[in-house]
């Protein structure tokens, strides 16, 4: 589900999964606490979301990082 506030689109946990970010809630929280993933927005109760633009930027950074990473040849 995507929610628009006029400027920002929010991504839910289900949106993250559809985008290929299929990690546990614990891993997401650990990444956030270590500054390795955009911070969540508390929507109320236990509902959380993320700014879609920040998630897209994070994915673009991962793609850019991939172009700079060299793996050992076997």
Protein Blocks (a to p, Z undefined) as FASTA:
>chain_A
ZZdehjaccddfklmmmnopacdfklmmmmmmnopaccdddfbhjbccddfklmmmmmmm
mmmmmmmpccddZZ
